[in-house]
Amino acid sequence: MELERIVIDPEIMGGKPVIKGTRITVELILRLLAEGLTVEEILEDYPHLTDEDIRAALLYASKVLEIEEVYPLR
């Protein structure tokens, strides 16, 4: 399962979700994609990452947002 690639350890990056075996946060991957980098460019800049790692970061973010509760302002 792709989510097994994401780990949370208080000893690594202050407990932020990271790609297993790295100090690369899910947040960084999402930011790079939001800034317009392609998956290929990210993999070029971070050669120890894989396409599966990028997909795992996206899946993790979607799962976090899936359970987020939104309270509309009126």
ROSE-4610 file (N, C-alpha, C; in Angstrom, 1 decimal, always signed):
// ROSE-4610
residu = [M/M/M/E/E/E/L/L/L/E/E/E/R/R/R/I/I/I/V/V/V/I/I/I/D/D/D/P/P/P/E/E/E/I/I/I/M/M/M/G/G/G/G/G/G/K/K/K/P/P/P/V/V/V/I/I/I/K/K/K/G/G/G/T/T/T/R/R/R/I/I/I/T/T/T/V/V/V/E/E/E/L/L/L/I/I/I/L/L/L/R/R/R/L/L/L/L/L/L/A/A/A/E/E/E/G/G/G/L/L/L/T/T/T/V/V/V/E/E/E/E/E/E/I/I/I/L/L/L/E/E/E/D/D/D/Y/Y/Y/P/P/P/H/H/H/L/L/L/T/T/T/D/D/D/E/E/E/D/D/D/I/I/I/R/R/R/A/A/A/A/A/A/L/L/L/L/L/L/Y/Y/Y/A/A/A/S/S/S/K/K/K/V/V/V/L/L/L/E/E/E/I/I/I/E/E/E/E/E/E/V/V/V/Y/Y/Y/P/P/P/L/L/L/R/R/R]
num = [1/1/1/2/2/2/3/3/3/4/4/4/5/5/5/6/6/6/7/7/7/8/8/8/9/9/9/10/10/10/11/11/11/12/12/12/13/13/13/14/14/14/15/15/15/16/16/16/17/17/17/18/18/18/19/19/19/20/20/20/21/21/21/22/22/22/23/23/23/24/24/24/25/25/25/26/26/26/27/27/27/28/28/28/29/29/29/30/30/30/31/31/31/32/32/32/33/33/33/34/34/34/35/35/35/36/36/36/37/37/37/38/38/38/39/39/39/40/40/40/41/41/41/42/42/42/43/43/43/44/44/44/45/45/45/46/46/46/47/47/47/48/48/48/49/49/49/50/50/50/51/51/51/52/52/52/53/53/53/54/54/54/55/55/55/56/56/56/57/57/57/58/58/58/59/59/59/60/60/60/61/61/61/62/62/62/63/63/63/64/64/64/65/65/65/66/66/66/67/67/67/68/68/68/69/69/69/70/70/70/71/71/71/72/72/72/73/73/73/74/74/74]
x = [+0.9/+0.0/+0.9/+0.5/+1.3/+1.5/+0.5/+0.6/+1.7/+2.1/+3.2/+4.5/+4.6/+5.7/+5.8/+4.7/+4.7/+4.8/+5.8/+6.0/+5.9/+5.5/+5.4/+6.2/+7.3/+8.2/+8.6/+8.3/+8.6/+10.1/+11.0/+12.4/+12.8/+11.9/+12.3/+11.4/+12.0/+11.3/+10.2/+10.4/+9.4/+8.1/+8.1/+6.9/+6.0/+6.5/+5.8/+5.8/+4.8/+4.8/+5.9/+6.7/+7.8/+7.8/+8.5/+8.7/+9.7/+9.3/+10.1/+11.5/+12.4/+13.9/+14.5/+13.7/+14.2/+13.7/+14.2/+13.7/+12.9/+12.3/+11.5/+10.1/+9.5/+8.1/+7.1/+5.9/+4.8/+4.5/+4.6/+4.4/+5.3/+6.6/+7.5/+7.1/+6.7/+6.3/+5.1/+4.1/+2.9/+3.3/+4.1/+4.5/+5.2/+6.1/+6.8/+5.8/+4.9/+3.9/+3.0/+2.6/+1.8/+2.6/+3.9/+4.7/+4.9/+4.4/+4.4/+5.5/+6.3/+7.3/+6.5/+7.1/+6.5/+7.1/+6.4/+7.0/+8.4/+8.6/+9.9/+11.0/+10.6/+11.5/+11.8/+10.8/+11.1/+12.0/+11.7/+12.5/+14.0/+14.1/+15.5/+16.2/+15.5/+16.1/+16.3/+15.5/+15.5/+15.6/+16.8/+16.9/+16.6/+16.6/+16.3/+14.8/+14.0/+12.5/+12.1/+10.9/+10.3/+9.0/+8.5/+7.2/+6.1/+6.3/+5.4/+5.4/+6.6/+6.7/+5.8/+5.9/+5.1/+3.6/+3.2/+1.8/+1.4/+2.3/+1.9/+1.7/+2.5/+2.3/+1.0/+0.6/-0.7/-1.8/-1.7/-2.7/-2.9/-1.7/-1.8/-2.5/-2.2/-2.8/-4.3/-4.7/-6.2/-6.9/-6.2/-6.8/-6.9/-6.0/-6.1/-7.2/-7.3/-8.4/-9.8/-9.8/-11.0/-11.7/-10.9/-11.5/-11.6/-11.1/-11.2/-12.7/-13.0/-14.4/-14.4/-15.3/-15.5/-16.7/-16.6/-17.7/-18.0/-19.0/-19.3/-19.5/-19.0/-19.3/-20.6/-21.4/-22.7/-22.8]
y = [-1.2/+0.0/+1.2/+2.2/+3.4/+4.2/+4.2/+4.9/+4.4/+3.2/+2.7/+3.4/+4.2/+5.0/+6.3/+6.6/+7.8/+7.4/+8.1/+7.8/+9.1/+9.0/+10.1/+9.6/+10.3/+10.0/+11.3/+11.5/+12.8/+13.1/+12.1/+12.4/+12.9/+12.8/+13.2/+14.4/+15.5/+16.7/+17.1/+16.9/+17.4/+16.6/+15.5/+14.6/+14.9/+15.7/+15.9/+14.7/+14.4/+13.2/+13.3/+12.3/+12.3/+11.0/+11.0/+9.8/+8.9/+7.7/+6.7/+6.7/+6.7/+6.7/+8.0/+9.1/+10.4/+11.4/+12.6/+13.8/+14.7/+14.1/+14.9/+14.8/+16.0/+16.0/+15.9/+15.5/+15.5/+16.9/+17.8/+19.2/+19.8/+19.4/+19.9/+19.4/+18.1/+17.6/+18.3/+18.5/+19.2/+20.7/+21.3/+22.7/+22.8/+21.8/+21.8/+21.6/+20.7/+20.5/+21.7/+22.4/+23.6/+24.7/+24.7/+25.8/+25.5/+24.3/+24.0/+23.1/+22.5/+21.5/+20.2/+19.6/+18.3/+17.2/+16.0/+14.9/+14.6/+14.7/+14.4/+15.4/+16.6/+17.6/+17.4/+17.0/+16.7/+15.4/+14.4/+13.2/+13.5/+14.5/+14.9/+15.6/+16.5/+17.2/+16.4/+15.3/+14.4/+13.0/+12.6/+11.3/+10.1/+10.2/+9.1/+8.9/+9.8/+9.7/+8.8/+8.3/+7.5/+8.1/+7.7/+8.1/+7.7/+6.5/+6.0/+6.8/+7.4/+8.3/+9.5/+10.1/+11.3/+11.0/+9.8/+9.4/+9.2/+8.6/+8.4/+9.7/+10.7/+12.0/+12.6/+12.5/+13.0/+12.2/+10.9/+10.1/+10.4/+10.6/+11.0/+12.3/+13.3/+14.6/+14.5/+13.7/+13.5/+12.8/+11.9/+11.2/+12.1/+13.0/+14.0/+14.9/+15.4/+16.3/+15.6/+14.3/+13.6/+13.6/+13.6/+13.5/+14.9/+15.9/+17.3/+17.7/+18.3/+18.8/+20.3/+20.7/+22.1/+22.7/+23.8/+24.5/+25.8/+25.8/+27.0/+28.2/+29.4/+30.6/+31.2/+31.7/+32.3/+33.7]
z = [+0.0/+0.0/+0.0/-0.8/-0.9/+0.4/+1.2/+2.5/+3.4/+3.2/+4.0/+3.8/+2.7/+2.3/+3.2/+3.9/+4.7/+6.1/+6.8/+8.3/+9.1/+10.3/+11.2/+12.5/+12.7/+13.8/+14.5/+15.8/+16.5/+16.4/+16.1/+16.0/+14.7/+13.7/+12.3/+11.9/+11.6/+11.1/+12.0/+13.3/+14.3/+14.3/+13.7/+13.6/+12.4/+11.5/+10.2/+9.4/+8.6/+7.7/+6.7/+6.6/+5.6/+4.8/+3.7/+2.9/+3.7/+3.9/+4.7/+4.2/+5.2/+4.9/+4.5/+4.5/+4.1/+5.1/+4.9/+5.7/+4.8/+3.7/+2.8/+3.2/+3.5/+4.0/+2.9/+3.3/+2.4/+2.0/+2.9/+2.7/+1.6/+1.6/+0.6/-0.8/-0.9/-2.2/-2.7/-1.8/-2.3/-2.7/-1.9/-2.3/-3.6/-3.9/-5.2/-6.3/-6.1/-7.2/-7.4/-6.3/-6.3/-7.0/-6.9/-7.5/-9.0/-9.5/-10.9/-11.3/-10.4/-10.8/-11.2/-12.2/-12.6/-11.7/-11.8/-11.0/-11.5/-12.8/-13.4/-12.8/-12.7/-12.1/-10.7/-9.9/-8.5/-8.4/-9.2/-9.1/-9.6/-10.5/-10.9/-9.8/-9.0/-7.9/-6.7/-6.5/-5.4/-5.9/-6.4/-7.1/-6.2/-4.9/-4.0/-3.8/-4.4/-4.4/-5.6/-5.5/-6.6/-7.0/-8.1/-8.5/-7.5/-6.9/-5.9/-4.7/-4.3/-3.2/-3.4/-4.6/-4.9/-4.8/-5.4/-5.3/-3.9/-3.1/-1.7/-0.9/-1.2/-0.6/-1.0/-2.2/-2.7/-2.0/-2.0/-1.3/+0.2/+0.8/+2.3/+2.4/+1.6/+1.8/+1.5/+0.5/+0.3/+1.4/+2.1/+3.2/+4.4/+4.6/+5.7/+5.5/+4.2/+3.9/+3.9/+3.7/+3.6/+5.0/+6.1/+7.4/+8.1/+7.4/+7.9/+8.0/+9.2/+9.4/+9.0/+8.2/+7.8/+8.4/+9.1/+9.7/+8.9/+8.1/+7.3/+8.2/+7.7/+8.4/+7.9/+8.8/+8.3/+8.9]
